[in-house]
């Protein structure tokens, strides 16, 4: 059975029950003379009352849905909710009163509009009982709709965050390709043999990029192997003066994860802003450290040797910070000392 069918079936049962309850008590215990009661408590009379209550109840439900569809903010505030309950209560009281008056009028009871104390008391009891039941039903439906809207909002937020994350990740690819092509052009002009080796490594690098471009996380071992290939690209141009010292246990390599191209961004940042030559080789140290809360971080450090004329735009580190913020709510940590530059990125486990 579809959710809408179950919902309408529940409404029909609710309104039918309220109608039978109201009719029975208003006839049996109100101020209607005893000689008329047996004539009123018949199956046909109960069916007629159920049709009446369902017609009124489902009609009000239809009007409410139309208003919600035309005005999405309908019943969106506390004041509107209170006003809705007050009007519903007044209408329900009027319906019960008219039901009792109509029965008296059909039976030619003298003064059908007048109610004795007993009739007024019972009318109030029936009305309050109905009001509690209807209020509970409406409240349950309201909170159910609220929960559905909350889940839908969460789903939309997650979709938007995923889209923003993927957009940030794709920003790295053109930036990396631009730098690589500049290096390749220089190699073709001055070192054709080195250009061949560079092209092969570049092919391996982009194969990895295409493989992980739709992934939120990759294994640390994969990222380390990729960085080794990436460093080979720079060794073609710089010589054997750029090395990465991996101080990472095998267990961490197998279990830890991080966003794709994280280490490539950090190594690229080091190459871009530091003077590296055979006389001044660069060693990048990578190790795992823990903070006060016991969380694991990957610490990437290098000697600080500013390159003359190098302008820092902060694009790579800012991009990485935003990706981590969207992915896990954490940020990378950057420490710049007099002779050392350190970046710590959170290691993630799933």
C-alpha positions as CSV (number, residue, x, y, z in Angstrom):
1,X,0.0,0.0,0.0
2,X,1.3,3.4,-1.0
3,X,2.1,6.0,1.8
4,X,-0.7,8.3,0.6
5,X,-3.2,5.5,0.6
6,X,-2.3,4.5,4.2
7,X,-2.5,8.2,5.2
8,X,-6.0,8.6,3.8
9,X,-7.1,5.3,5.2
10,X,-5.9,6.5,8.6
11,X,-7.9,9.7,8.2
12,X,-11.1,7.9,7.2
13,X,-10.8,5.6,10.3
14,X,-10.1,8.6,12.5
15,X,-13.1,10.6,11.2
16,X,-15.4,7.6,11.2
17,X,-14.5,6.8,14.8
18,X,-15.0,10.4,15.9
19,X,-18.3,10.6,14.2
20,X,-19.6,7.4,15.8
21,X,-18.2,8.4,19.2
22,X,-19.8,11.8,19.1
23,X,-23.2,10.6,17.8
24,X,-23.5,7.8,20.3
25,X,-22.7,10.0,23.4
26,X,-24.7,13.0,22.2
27,X,-27.8,10.8,21.6
28,X,-27.5,8.4,24.6
29,X,-26.3,10.8,27.3
30,X,-27.5,14.3,26.2
31,X,-30.9,15.8,26.7
32,X,-32.7,13.8,23.9
33,X,-35.8,12.0,25.4
34,X,-35.4,8.3,25.9
35,X,-38.3,7.4,23.7
36,X,-36.4,8.7,20.7
37,X,-33.0,7.1,21.3
38,X,-33.7,3.6,20.0
39,X,-34.9,5.2,16.7
40,X,-31.6,7.1,16.4
41,X,-29.1,4.5,17.3
42,X,-29.4,2.5,14.0
43,X,-26.7,1.3,11.5
44,X,-28.1,3.6,8.9
45,X,-27.7,6.6,11.3
46,X,-24.1,5.7,12.1
47,X,-23.3,5.3,8.4
48,X,-24.8,8.7,7.7
49,X,-22.8,10.3,10.6
50,X,-19.6,8.7,9.3
51,X,-20.2,10.0,5.8
52,X,-20.8,13.5,7.3
53,X,-17.6,13.5,9.5
54,X,-15.5,12.1,6.6
55,X,-16.9,14.6,4.2
56,X,-16.0,17.5,6.6
57,X,-12.7,16.1,7.7
58,X,-11.4,15.1,4.3
59,X,-12.6,18.4,2.9
60,X,-10.6,20.3,5.5
61,X,-7.6,18.1,4.8
62,X,-7.9,18.8,1.1
63,X,-8.1,22.6,1.8
64,X,-5.0,22.4,4.0
65,X,-3.0,20.5,1.4
66,X,-4.0,23.0,-1.3
67,X,-3.0,25.9,0.9
68,X,0.3,24.2,1.7
69,X,0.9,23.7,-2.0
70,X,0.0,27.3,-3.0
71,X,1.6,28.8,0.1
72,X,4.6,26.7,1.3
73,X,5.0,28.8,4.4
74,X,1.4,28.0,5.5
75,X,1.5,26.8,9.1
76,X,5.2,27.6,9.1
77,X,5.0,29.8,12.2
78,X,3.8,29.2,15.8
79,X,1.2,31.9,15.4
80,X,-0.3,30.3,12.4
81,X,-0.3,26.9,14.1
82,X,-2.2,28.3,17.1
83,X,-4.7,30.1,14.9
84,X,-5.3,26.9,12.9
85,X,-5.9,24.9,16.1
86,X,-8.3,27.5,17.4
87,X,-10.3,27.6,14.2
88,X,-10.4,23.8,14.0
89,X,-11.6,23.6,17.6
90,X,-14.3,26.1,17.0
91,X,-15.4,24.3,13.8
92,X,-15.5,21.0,15.6
93,X,-17.6,22.4,18.5
94,X,-20.0,23.9,15.9
95,X,-20.2,20.6,14.1
96,X,-21.2,18.7,17.3
97,X,-23.7,21.3,18.2
98,X,-25.3,21.3,14.8
99,X,-25.4,17.5,14.9
100,X,-27.3,17.5,18.2
101,X,-29.6,20.3,17.0
102,X,-30.3,18.5,13.7
103,X,-31.3,15.3,15.5
104,X,-33.7,17.2,17.7
105,X,-35.2,19.1,14.7
106,X,-35.7,15.9,12.7
107,X,-37.5,14.4,15.7
108,X,-39.7,17.5,16.3
109,X,-38.3,18.0,19.8
110,X,-39.5,21.3,21.2
111,X,-36.9,24.1,21.1
112,X,-34.2,22.1,19.3
113,X,-31.7,25.0,19.5
114,X,-31.8,25.1,23.3
115,X,-29.6,22.8,25.4
116,X,-30.2,21.7,28.9
117,X,-27.4,21.6,31.4
118,X,-26.9,17.9,30.8
119,X,-26.7,18.4,27.1
120,X,-24.2,21.3,27.4
121,X,-22.0,19.3,29.8
122,X,-21.9,16.3,27.5
123,X,-21.3,18.4,24.5
124,X,-18.3,20.0,26.1
125,X,-16.9,16.5,27.2
126,X,-17.3,15.1,23.7
127,X,-15.8,18.2,22.1
128,X,-12.8,18.2,24.4
129,X,-12.2,14.5,23.8
130,X,-12.4,15.0,20.0
131,X,-10.1,18.1,20.3
132,X,-7.4,16.1,22.1
133,X,-7.6,13.2,19.5
134,X,-7.6,15.5,16.5
135,X,-4.8,17.7,18.0
136,X,-2.6,14.6,18.6
137,X,-3.3,13.4,15.1
138,X,-2.4,16.7,13.5
139,X,0.7,17.1,15.7
140,X,1.9,13.7,14.7
141,X,1.4,14.5,11.0
142,X,3.1,17.9,11.4
143,X,6.2,16.4,13.0
144,X,6.3,13.6,10.4
145,X,6.2,16.2,7.7
146,X,8.9,18.2,9.6
147,X,11.1,15.1,9.8
148,X,10.7,14.4,6.1
149,X,11.6,18.0,5.3
150,X,14.6,17.8,7.5
151,X,15.8,14.6,5.8
152,X,15.3,16.1,2.4
153,X,17.2,19.2,3.5
154,X,20.1,17.1,4.8
155,X,20.2,15.2,1.5
156,X,20.3,18.4,-0.5
157,X,23.0,19.8,1.8
158,X,25.1,16.6,1.3
159,X,24.6,16.8,-2.4
160,X,25.7,20.4,-2.5
161,X,28.7,19.7,-0.3
162,X,29.7,16.9,-2.6
163,X,29.4,19.1,-5.7
164,X,31.5,21.8,-4.0
165,X,34.1,19.3,-3.0
166,X,34.3,17.8,-6.5
167,X,34.6,21.3,-8.0
168,X,37.5,22.1,-5.7
169,X,39.2,18.9,-6.6
170,X,38.8,19.5,-10.3
171,X,40.5,22.9,-9.9
172,X,43.8,21.1,-9.2
173,X,43.9,19.3,-12.6
174,X,44.2,22.3,-14.9
175,X,46.7,23.9,-12.6
176,X,48.9,20.8,-12.4
177,X,48.7,20.3,-16.2
178,X,49.7,23.8,-16.9
179,X,52.9,23.5,-14.8
180,X,53.7,20.1,-16.3
181,X,53.3,21.3,-19.9
182,X,55.6,24.2,-19.2
183,X,58.3,21.8,-17.9
184,X,57.8,19.5,-20.9
185,X,58.3,22.3,-23.4
186,X,61.5,23.2,-21.6
187,X,62.7,19.6,-21.7
188,X,61.9,19.2,-25.4
189,X,64.0,22.2,-26.2
190,X,67.0,21.6,-24.0
191,X,66.9,17.8,-23.2
192,X,65.0,15.7,-25.7
193,X,66.0,12.4,-24.0
194,X,64.8,13.7,-20.7
195,X,61.5,14.8,-22.4
196,X,60.8,11.1,-23.3
197,X,61.2,10.0,-19.6
198,X,59.2,13.0,-18.5
199,X,56.4,12.2,-20.9
200,X,56.2,8.6,-19.6
201,X,56.0,9.7,-16.0
202,X,53.5,12.4,-16.9
203,X,51.3,9.7,-18.5
204,X,51.5,7.6,-15.3
205,X,50.6,10.6,-13.2
206,X,47.5,11.5,-15.3
207,X,46.4,7.9,-15.3
208,X,46.3,8.2,-11.5
209,X,44.5,11.5,-11.6
210,X,41.8,10.2,-14.0
211,X,41.4,7.1,-11.8
212,X,40.8,9.0,-8.6
213,X,39.1,12.2,-9.8
214,X,35.6,10.9,-8.7
215,X,36.8,9.6,-5.4
216,X,36.4,11.4,-2.1
217,X,39.3,9.5,-0.5
218,X,42.2,7.3,-1.5
219,X,44.5,5.1,0.4
220,X,47.7,6.6,1.8
221,X,49.8,3.9,0.0
222,X,48.3,4.9,-3.3
223,X,49.0,8.5,-2.7
224,X,52.6,7.8,-1.7
225,X,53.3,5.8,-4.8
226,X,51.8,8.5,-6.9
227,X,54.0,11.2,-5.3
228,X,57.1,9.1,-6.0
229,X,56.1,9.1,-9.7
230,X,55.4,12.8,-9.5
231,X,58.8,13.6,-7.9
232,X,60.4,11.7,-10.9
233,X,58.9,14.4,-13.1
234,X,60.8,17.1,-11.3
235,X,64.0,15.0,-11.2
236,X,64.1,15.1,-14.9
237,X,64.4,18.8,-14.7
238,X,66.2,19.3,-11.4
239,X,68.4,16.2,-11.2
240,X,68.7,14.0,-8.1
241,X,68.3,16.9,-5.7
242,X,64.7,16.3,-4.7
243,X,63.9,13.3,-2.5
244,X,61.0,12.3,-0.2
245,X,61.9,10.6,3.1
246,X,58.9,8.4,4.0
247,X,58.8,7.8,7.8
248,X,55.4,6.0,7.8
249,X,54.7,2.5,9.2
250,X,53.3,-0.2,7.0
251,X,50.1,-0.5,9.0
252,X,49.4,3.2,8.6
253,X,50.1,3.0,4.9
254,X,47.5,0.3,4.5
255,X,44.7,1.7,6.7
256,X,44.9,5.5,6.5
257,X,43.2,7.6,3.8
258,X,43.2,11.2,2.6
259,X,41.8,13.3,-0.2
260,X,43.3,12.6,-3.7
261,X,46.3,14.7,-4.7
262,X,46.9,15.9,-1.1
263,X,50.6,15.1,-1.1
264,X,51.0,16.3,-4.7
265,X,49.7,19.7,-3.7
266,X,52.2,19.9,-0.8
267,X,55.2,18.7,-2.9
268,X,54.3,21.1,-5.7
269,X,54.1,23.9,-3.2
270,X,57.6,23.0,-1.9
271,X,59.1,22.9,-5.4
272,X,57.4,26.2,-6.4
273,X,58.6,28.3,-3.5
274,X,62.0,26.9,-2.7
275,X,65.4,27.1,-4.4
276,X,66.4,23.5,-5.3
277,X,69.7,22.6,-7.1
278,X,72.4,20.0,-6.9
279,X,74.4,22.3,-4.6
280,X,71.3,22.8,-2.4
281,X,69.3,19.5,-2.5
282,X,65.8,19.4,-1.0
283,X,64.6,16.5,1.3
284,X,61.0,16.4,2.2
285,X,60.3,14.5,5.4
286,X,56.9,12.8,5.8
287,X,55.9,11.2,9.1
288,X,52.9,10.4,11.2
289,X,52.3,12.3,14.4
290,X,49.4,12.4,17.0
291,X,47.8,15.4,18.7
292,X,46.5,15.8,22.2
293,X,43.2,14.2,21.3
294,X,44.9,11.1,19.8
295,X,44.1,12.0,16.2
296,X,46.6,11.0,13.6
297,X,48.2,13.6,11.3
298,X,50.6,13.4,8.4
299,X,53.4,15.8,8.9
300,X,55.2,17.1,5.8
301,X,58.2,19.3,6.5
302,X,61.0,20.8,4.4
303,X,63.9,23.3,4.9
304,X,62.8,26.8,4.1
305,X,64.8,28.3,1.2
306,X,62.7,31.0,-0.5
307,X,63.1,31.2,-4.2
308,X,63.8,34.7,-5.5
309,X,60.9,36.1,-7.4
310,X,58.5,33.4,-6.3
311,X,55.1,34.8,-5.5
312,X,52.8,32.8,-3.2
313,X,49.2,32.9,-4.1
314,X,48.1,30.3,-1.5
315,X,45.9,28.6,-4.1
316,X,47.0,25.0,-3.4
317,X,46.9,25.1,0.4
318,X,43.7,27.1,0.4
319,X,42.1,24.5,-1.9
320,X,43.3,21.7,0.3
321,X,42.0,23.4,3.4
322,X,38.5,23.8,1.8
323,X,38.4,20.2,0.7
324,X,39.2,19.0,4.2
325,X,36.7,21.3,5.7
326,X,33.9,20.0,3.5
327,X,35.0,16.4,3.8
328,X,35.4,16.0,7.6
329,X,35.1,19.5,9.2
330,X,38.8,19.7,9.9
331,X,41.5,22.0,8.6
332,X,45.1,21.5,7.7
333,X,47.7,23.1,10.0
334,X,50.5,25.3,8.6
335,X,53.6,26.3,10.6
336,X,56.2,28.5,9.1
337,X,59.4,29.0,11.1
338,X,62.7,30.7,10.3
339,X,64.3,27.7,8.6
340,X,61.5,25.1,8.3
341,X,58.0,24.9,6.7
342,X,55.6,22.4,8.1
343,X,52.1,21.3,7.0
344,X,50.0,18.8,8.9
345,X,47.0,17.1,7.2
346,X,44.5,14.9,9.1
347,X,44.6,11.2,8.3
348,X,41.2,9.7,7.9
349,X,40.0,6.2,8.6
350,X,36.8,4.6,7.3
